[in-house]
Amino acid sequence: MNVIKKTAYGISKKSVFLRNIMRNTINFLKKIRYKLNTVGQKVDNKIIIFCSFNGKLYSCSPKAIYEYMINNPEFEDYKFIWSFRNVEKYKFLENNKNTIIVKHLSKQYEKYLAQAKYWIFNYKIPDYLYPKKNQVFVQCWHGTPLKRLGCDLIHFDNQLNTLKGMKKRYRIEASKFSYFLSPSRFASEKFISAWNLKEIGKENIIIEEGYPRNDFLFNYTKEDEQKIKEKLGIENDERKIILYAPTYRANQHQTGVGYVYKEEIDFEKLQKEIGEEYIVLFRPHYFIANVFDFEKYKGFVYDVSDIDDINELYIITDFLITDYSSVFFDFANLHRPMIFYMYDLEHYRDESNGFYLDLEELPGAIVENEKDLLEAIKQVNYDVEHDEKYKRFNEKYNYLDDGNASKRVINTIIKQGD
């Protein structure tokens, strides 16, 4: 079987025509299998299925909506299904009333998918899966976009997809949506454009009520802070905390080699300069985490790549260092400082697909080399409450986030779905 897969993969890389035939055939067969596996399954108005990042994590808006519902007596007779790749890791959720954990893309998963009135996902779903006419598919997405998405892309560098093919898949995905969550007018415009919602008459499916995923940033407690510090083993460390959360870069993968990481920050030098005052929570893509030598910087750099919900890291962080990741939109709700370390800005600005917003709007210093980064860390200003630029940023991008987005979203979905 592995030989067949490798051969098919090799052929598909060499021919767009054969690749499309192969993909369409596989999707057709999977679609038939799904229908056969779920024949006779009736939709139950009180079953909801949740999935975050294709079953990889318990996080984001699906988590926030689920936790709002299980703590609300109004939904005590609902059944909640969670789909995960690693079922055993998330079995603890079955301690919650009416909660069932299933293996992602398994027969059991497909059975519940066919039964659930509501699909609450934050990522694209497989091409062969389509909701029935009486089902409600809520696309939560996973952040306000900085970089261009979907149908807004100018070019697309991928061995297995063409730009035309990728845009077609976004349009197919859009046809499945019942609702699309948005945290702001800005995000709504970009989502409508990226998924071509206006072209298919779906621009009105946007629920612009703030991001459920950010409710926690308004409602967390001191106990929540203590728990995450204990989880990381830093509960007795008095040093300030830096969260370093760079975006994933496709050029970090080399054919025949795998995932590599070029240290664009000299952590050894950084430790000598600021190690007595700060610790660093490093959140790379999990592939990169596997090749980075955290042991070398033990006690200064902590691996937090396996923390499902980045909100837990936000609340204990004194300031954020990122680049093009959309994490800064959410983090800004906490009114804490941030630095944008864009060492490859020229490439991203001129050779990539570009950005949706003017980088001058970013609520923090932009630095392009290690020397300036170190200086920015030493001069970080914690008094962002009086920073007019920061204030304007939140007024434009986070004005709807207030800790109650989950409630507003569910009220809209359930009311319209009944």
N, C-alpha and C positions, 0 to 999 in steps of 0.2 A: 504493500500500500504506500509506503514512504517513497519507494522508487517511482511509482506512478505519479504521486503528488509532485515530486521534484521534476520529473519529465514534463508534466503539464505546466508547472511554474516556469520552466525554462522556455518552453514554446510560447507561452503567453507573453513573456517579456520581449520576444522578437517580433511579434505580429499583433497589431492593434485589432485587426479583423478577427483573427483566431481567438484573441483574448475576449472580445465582445461575445463571440459565439459561445465560448466556454462559460463565461459569466452568466449569460442569459439562460443557457441550458441548466446550469447548476441552480439558479434562482427558480426556474420553472419547476424543476424536480422537488426542490425544497418547499415550494408553495403547494404543490400537490400533496406532499407528505404531511404538511401542516394541516391541510384541509381534511385529509384522511384520519389524522390523529385526533382531530377535534370535532369530527362529525357528531352531531347530536347535542353538542354542548350549548346550553342556553345562557344568555347573558343575565347575570344577577346584579340588580341595581345596587347591592350593598357589598360588592366585592371590589377592592381597589388593589391594583398591582403597581409596585414601585421598583425602580431600577436606577442606579446611579453609575455613570461612567461605564456602561456596558457590563454591569455586574461586578465591577472591580472594587467599589468602595461603598461604605455607608456614610453618605455625606450629601452636601449641597441642598437644593430646594426640595427634592423628594424626601430627604431626611426631616427637614423642617416641617413640611406639610404632614408627614406621618406622625411626628411627635406632637404636633398640635392636635391632630385628630384623636390619638389614643388617650390624650389627657382631657378630652372634651366629652362629657356625658351624652351629648347629642349624637355621637357616633359609636356608642357602646355596642350596638348590634351589627356593626360593619365587620367584614373580614378583610384583613390586611395581608397581602402577599408580597414578600420581598424576594427578588431574584439576585443570587450571587454566584460567582464562579467558585469561590472557596466557601462552601456551605458550612463546614465545621467552624470556621472562624466567627461566623455571625449567628450561630445557634442560640446565643444568649438573648437574641431578640424574641425568641419564642417564649420567654418568660413574661412577655407583654401579652395582655389579653387579645385573643382572636388574631394572633400573628403567626404566619406560616412562612418558613424559609424553603425555597426551592432552588435547584441547580439551574444556573443560567443556560437557556437554550435546550433544556431537557424536555422530555415528553410531558413531565409534570408541569413544567413552566408553560409549555404551549397550551396545556389543558386549562390552566388558570388564566392565561392570556385570552383564551376564547370565552371564558366565563366572566371576566372582570368588566364591569361597566366603565371603569376609569383606568386609564394607563397614565401613570405619572413618571415620566422619564426626563433625563437631562442631557441626553445625547442621541445621536442618530441610531436608528434601529435597522436591522437587516432588511434588505430590499424585498425579501419574500413575505414579510409580515405586514398585513394590512388590517386595520380595525374594521369591524362590521359597521353598518350604517347606524346602529343603535349603541355603539360604543363611543367613548369620549377619550381621545388621545391628547394629553396635555404635554406639550414640549416646554420644559422649564428652562432649557439651555443651561449654561454653566458660567455665565459671566457677561459683563458689559464688554463688547468687543473694542479693542484698540486696533488690531490688525484686520485687514479686509477678510471677509468670509465668502464662501460659496460663489454665487453668481456675480459677486463684485470683484472676484479675483481677475487679475490681468493676465497672469501666467501661472502655470501649475507644474512643478517639477516632481514627477512621480513616475517610476518605471512601469507601474501597473495601471495608471490612469492618465487619460488626456484631459485637457482643460474642458473640452466639449463634453466628454463623458462624465466628468465630475459635476459640471453644472446640471447635466441631465439628471443625475442622481439626487441633487439637491431639490430639483423640481418635483421628482417622484416623491421624495420625503415630504415636501410641503403639502402634497395632495392628501396626505394622511392626517394632518393636524386638525384638531378641533379647536385648540387654543394654543397660544404661544405667550409665555410670560415675559414681561419686560419691566425693568426698574425705572425707566425714564422715557421721556419723549425722544431723546437722542437715540437710545437703544432701539426703540420701536421702529424708527425710520431705517436703521441699519438692518434690523431683522427682516423687515418687509422687503427691502432691497436684496439682501443676501439670499433669501429664499423665493424671490420673485412672487411674493404673495399677492401683489396688486394685479399682476398679469392673470392669475387664476381666480381672481375675485375673492381673495381671502384676507385682505388687509384689515378687515374688521375682527379677526380672531384674536388680536392682541389683547392681553389683559395687562394693562399698565397700572400696577398697584404696588410697585416695589418688589424687592427680591425676598421671598421667604427665607432663603439661605442666610440673609443678613439679620433676621430677627434675633438670633442668638447674641449678636454684637450689642444689642440694646438691653437684653434680658439676663445676661450671665451674672453669676455671683462670685464672691470671694472664694467660695468652696469649689467652684468650677476651675478657678485659677490654680488653687492648691492641688487639685486632682491631676491636672496636666503636668504641673511641675514635678509631682511625685512620680508620675509615669515616666518622665524623662530623667529622673534622678537629680534634679537641680533645685529641690525644695529648700535646701539650706544655703544655696549660693546667692550671695548678696549683689553680685555683679549685674549690670544692666544687660538686657537681652536684645541682640540683633537678629532679625529673621532675614536670611538671604534666600530669596525665592526667584531664581531666574527662569525664563521661559525655556521650553525644550527646543533644541535646534536640530533640524534634520541632518546637518553636516556633522553631527556628533556620531553618526553611524558610518562605518567604512566597510565596503563590500569585502568579504573574506576575513575581516578582522572582528567586526561586531561593534559594540558601543564603546567609544573612547571618550575621555574627558581631558581637555587641555585646561589646566588651571589658569584662568584669566585673573585670578586673585592669588597673590602670594600669601597663603595663609600663615606660613612660617614667619614672614616679616610682620604680618598683621598681628600675630600673637605677641611678638616682641614689643610692638608699638602700643597696643591697646588691651592686651590680655589681662592686665590687672583690673581693668575697669569693665570689660565686656566679655560675654560669651556669644558664640554664633550658632544659631539653629539653621542648618543648611538643608534646604528642601529641593534637591535636584529631581529630575525625572528618575523613576525607580531603576531604569536601565543604567543610568549614570551612577546612581548610588552604589551599584554592584561593583563598579570599577574604581571608585574613589577610595583612597586610603584614609579612612576616618581615624584609625588607630594612631596614625602619625601625629594627629592634633588632639589627642584625647584630653578632655578637660577644658578644651577651648571651642572646638567645632563638634557639634552634635548632629547625628544623622536623624532627621525627622521625616524622611521620605515615606516611612510606613505609617505615619499618622493619617488616618482616613480624612478627617475633617480639619481643614486648614484653619477654621475658625478657632479651634482650640489653641493654635499657635498665635493667632492674632492677639488674643486677649492677654497673653503674658509677654508680648513683645513691646519693647520700648521704642524701637523704630525699625522700619522696613528698608531693605535694599532689594530692588528688583530691576527689571529692564523693560521688556515688552509684554510681560505677562499681565493679564487683566486683574491680578490680585490687588493692585493698588486702588482700583475703584471701590472694592469692598472695604479694604483696610482704612480708607479715608473716613469711613463712618466713625472710627474711634478717635479722630482728631489727634493723631500722633504723627510725628515726622517720618519722612521717607526720602530716600536717595535713589536716583535712577542711574545705574551703572551700565551705560550703553557703549561698550568698547568696540562694537561693530556697527555703530549707528549708520555709517556711510553705506554699508551693504544693505541694511534693512530699509533705509530711506530710498536708495537709488536702484538697487537690484532686486529687492523683494517687491511685494505687492503694495507696499505703502501702508499708511495709517488712516484711520477714520477721523482723527482729530489732530489739531495743531499741537505739536509737542510743547509749545510755549504755555499751553494750558496746564501742564502737569504740575501738581502741587508739591514740588520738591526740586532740589538741584539735579541737573543732568551733568554727569561726568563721564569722560571717555577714556581715562587711563587710571592706573593704580595710584599714582601720586596724588591726583586730584580726588580720588575716592578716599584715601586716607585723610586728606585735609578736610574733606566734607564730613567725615565721621567725627573728627575732632572738633568741628565747629557746628555740629548739628544743633538746630534751634528747636527746643521742646515747646516753645510758646506758639503753637500753630493756631490757637484760638483767635489770635489777633492778626493772623496772616490773611490779608485780603484775597490773595490769589487762591489760597486753600479754601477760603469761604466761598468764593465764586465757583470753584470746582464742585464742591458739595451741593451748591444751589442748583447747578446744572445737571449733575449726574446722580446724586443721591437724595434728592429732595423728598422722595416718597418713602424711603426706608425709615421706619419708626418702631420696629419691633412687632408690628401687627399685620405684616403682609400676608402671612399664611392664612390668617383668619379671613382677610378680604378675598384672597384667591379662592379659597374653598367655598366661601359663600357664593361667589360668582359661578364656579364650576358646578356645584351641587344644585344650585337653584336653576341653572340653565339645563343641566343634564337630566333632571327629573321629568 
